[in-house]
Amino acid sequence: MNFRSLILIISFVFSLILAGMNFYYERDFPTFIFILILSFILSFSLLNYVFQKFVYERIKSVYKLIHNLKLGKELKDALGDHKSDDPIGDAEKEVRDWAKQKASEIDQLKAQEKFRKEFLSNISHEFKTPLFAIQGYIETLQDGMMEDNPEMAVNFLNKASRNLDRLSYLIHDLDEIAKLESGAVLIEKEKFDLQVLIKETLDDLEYKANEQNIVLDFSSKGNHPIFVKADRKKIQQVLVNLIDNSIKYGKRNGKTSIKTHPLIDQILIEITDNGVGIEEKNLPRVFERFFRTDKSRSREIGGSGLGLAIVKHIIEAHHQNVHVRSTEGIGTTFSFTLEKA
């Protein structure tokens, strides 16, 4: 209901009451009609003037301000002309929309704040663990172990070196993911044979798989080349991270399978292991930075905890999709798509 309809109703009710009171006492129908019409005209004119002068123009001004600010205009330009037949209703709608938008923004800020706190806590823990270990080894060596027990000293130096490597991996991966998120890393697409890249990656990781007695099996339909259009180095990084992950969490004497499936204009790549699997409640979080499903075993295995987050960013930078499905105790499958060349 707009303001004119409201004025009409108020004027009619007022006129009816006034004329009705006169008719109750005078019982004169022509006079009743005359008073009804005259009071309606007068009351409508007066109310319309009052609304226009003191209510309508002010509400219209507020509505223009709200509307223009929502459009992103500067405050000095926000009071420009904006035509509306129902500024009161429009202002109500604008305020409701604005309130919903702000509520959504507040929820997003709360989620980001929670994520920031978790990230700072995780990164602090990731750095402290190797740093404290290195500090302990060095302090022990400084206390005279080099002379007292040279063999143990060499062992401590090797452990300190491994922890330094872990710090180096962590810093490298943090730098990598920061560049990916900021868009500083450009995706340089080229046409290449995906089968060749997968075989190269498997050759590079074969020694790791042999240490766990894990068989790396690559099968595709036919031996024909599978040409894709992507950044070859980045996709190799994706394959290394996913296959290395399957080896780390696979069962000893197990198997990791790599399969390719042609789609309409994409190629689907699947990496499947028969390892420990992931709990269903943890599946939505596996691509988060530093998220570990089994923290004690994950840190024993090593790694920066950023590998899957990097995978997600690389695939999304290609405007493709990456997914995970898993059954605890049976195994896990990571899959992603690439554009056909």
N, C-alpha and C positions, 0 to 999 in steps of 0.2 A: 504494500500500500504506500503510495507516494504522499507527499505533504498536502497536495491539493485535495486529494480524496479525503484526507483526514479533516481538513478545514470544512469541506462540504458537509461531512457527517456532523461535526460539532455545531456548525451554523444551523443545520436543519433541526437537530435535537433542541438547541436553544430556542429557535423560533417556534417549534411545536409546543414546547413547555410554556412560553410566553403567551402564545395565542390560545392555548388550551386553558390557561388560567383565566383569561378574559372571557372565553366562551362559557366557563363554569359559572361565572357571576352574571354575565349579560345575556346569555343564551341567544346571541345574534350571530347567525352563520356568516353573512356578508362581512361583518366586522372581523370575524375569526379569520376569514381568508385574507382580508386586507392586512391585518396585523402579522399573519404568518408570512406573507410575501415580503412586506416591508422589513420585518425584523430579520428575515433570512438575508435579504440584500445588504442591509446595514451590517449585520454581524459577519457575513462572509467578506465584505469589503474591509472591515476593520481587522479581522483576524488575518486576512491575506496580507494586509499591509504590515501588521506586527510580525508575522512569520517572515516575510520578505526582508524586513528591515533588521530584525534582531536575531533571527534564528537561521533562516535559509542561507543568507549570504555568508554567515560565519561557518556554517557546516560545509557549504560549498568550498570555502577557502581551505578548511581543514582537509576535505576530501582531495582537493587538487594537490595539496602538500604531500599527503600520504601517497597518492597515486604516482606523482612525479619522483618522489624519493625512492619508491619501489622500482622505478624504471632506471635508477642509478644516476639521476641527475644531481648536480651540485646543489647545495642548499640555496645559493643565490639565484639559481635558475628554476628551482622547484615550484615556484608560484606562478608559472606560466598558465596560459588559458587551457582549460580542459572542459569541453562541453559535456553535460550530462543532464538527462531529464529527471533523474531521481538521485540526487547527490546523497541523501540520507541513507537510502538502501545501498547505494554503491559504496559509501563510506563504511557502512557496517560490514559489507563483504570484504572490502580492502583490509579492514582491521582484523577480521577473522583470518583471512589468508596470511596476513603479516604475522599474526600470533602463531599460526601453525608453522610457518616458515621458521620463526625464531625458536619455537619448541624443538623443531627438527635440528636446527643448528646447535642448540644447547646439548641435545642428545649426542650429536656428532662430536662436539667438543669434549664431552664427558668420556666418550669412547676413546678419543685420541689421547686424552689425559691418562686414562687407564693404560693404554698401549705404551705411552711414553714412559710411565713409571715401570712397567714390566720390562721394557727394553733397557732402561738404565740399570735396573736390578740385574738383568741377565748379562749385559755387557760387563758390568762391574765384576760379576762372579767369574765370567769367562777370562777376564784379564787377571784377576787375583789368583786363581788356581795355579797357573804356570809361573807367575811372578813369585809367589810365596815358595813354590817348590825350588825355583832357581836360587832364591835368597837363602833357603835352608842348605842347599848343596854347597853354595859358595862359602857360607859361614862355617860349615863343617870343614871344608878344605882349608880355610884360613886358620882354623884351630890346630893345624899341624898334621892333618891326615896324609898330606903328600909325602911326608917323611915316614910316618908311622905305618901306613898301609897303602902303598902305591897302587895295588890292584883295585882296592875299594875306591881309591881316589879317581882312577880312570873310569870306573863304573859310574861314579857320581857325575863326572864330567860328561859322560855320554847321556845320562838322564837330563842334565841341565841343557845339553845341546838339543835334545828332543823337545823339551819345553820351550826353548827359543824358537824352534821350527814351528811349534804350535802357535806361538805369538805372531810369528811372521805370516802364517796362513790366515790367522784371524784378521790382522791388519790389512792384508791383501784383499781378503773377501769383503771386509767393511768398505774399503775404497772402491771395490768393484760394484757393490750394491748401491753405494751412494751415487756413483756415476750413472748407473742404470736408472735409478729413480729420478735423477735430475735431468736425464736426457742428454748428458754430456757424451755418452757412448753412442756413436752412430752405427746403425745397422747397415752394413754394406752387403746388399744382396747380390748373389751370383748364381749361375746355373751350375749344379754339380750332381754327381751320382751319389745318392744316399747310401747305396749298398757298399760302395768303396769306403766311405767315411766310417760306417759302422764296423767294417772289418778292420780298418786301421785302429779304431778305438779299442776293439776287443784284443787286438795284438798287444796294445800298450798296457792293458789291464790283466793280461793273461797270468803274469807272475803273481799278482795279488790273489787272483782266483785259485791258483795252484796251491798257495799257502793254506787256503781253507778247504782244499779239495772240492772246489765248486766248479762245475762244468758250465762253460759259457756257450750257449747254443743260439746260433742265428739262422733263422729260416725265413725265406720269402718265396713267393710263388714264381718259380722259374728263375733263371739266372740273367734275366734281362735287366739292363740298367734302370734305376729308379731316379729320374731327374727331378730335382726340386729347386725352388728359387728361395734362397735364404743366405744368411751370413754363415759361411762354412765354419769359421773358427768358433763362433758363438754356439752353433749347434753341436760342434764337437765337445765344447764345454758342458753343454746340457747332457750329452750322452755319457761323458766321463762321470759327471756328478750322479746321474741316476744309476748307472751300472756299478760304480764304486759303492753307492749306497746299498744296492742289492747284495753286494759281496759282504759288506760289513754286517748287515742284519740277516743274511741268509744262514741257513743251517749248514753245518760242516758236512761235507759229502753231499751237498745239495746241488741245485741247478738254477741258473739264470737264463731265461729265454728272451730273445729279442725278435720281435715279429713286425712286419710291415703289412699294412692293408690299404689298397687303393680305394679312395672315395671318389666323389664326383670331380671335384677340383682340388682335392687335398690328398695327402698321404698320412695315414695314421700309424704312429710308431708306438709299440707296447714293450715295456720291460717288465718281466714277471719273475718273481723269485718264490721259492717255497720255504721262506724263513719264518720268523716269529710272528709276522703280521702286526697290524695296528688295531687298537680298540676303536670301535665305531665312533665313540664320543670324541676321539682325538683326530679323526680324519679331516674335519674342517680346518684344523690348525697346523697341519703338517708343513704348509708352505710359509708359516710365520718365521721370522728371524729368531734364532736361538731356541725354537720350540723342540723339545726332545720328549719322545714318548716314554723312554726308559732312561732317566738321567744318569743313573749310576753306570749302566752298561755303555751309554753313549760316550761318556767322558773317558771310560776305559778304552773304548775303540779309538777315540780321538776325533779330529775334525773341528771346524769352526762353528758348526751349527747354522751356517748360512747357505749351504749348498742348495737346498731345495728352494729357498727364497730367491736365489740367483737364477735358478732354472725358471721359476715362475715369471720373473721380470724379463728374461731373455725371450721366452715364448710370447709373452704379451707384447713385447716390443716388435715382434713379427706379426702382430694382430692375429695370433692363433691361440689355441686353447690347450691347457694342460690339466689333467685330472688324475685322481688316485682312487683306487678301490682296494679294499683289503678285508681279509677275514683273519681274526686273531688265531694263531697257531697253524694256519694253512699257508698264508703267503700274501704278497702285495703286488699290485700291478700299477705302474705309472704309465700314463699314455699322453701323447701330445700330437698335434697336427702340424703339418708343413704345407706350404703352397706348392702345387705341382708346377713344374717349369713348362 
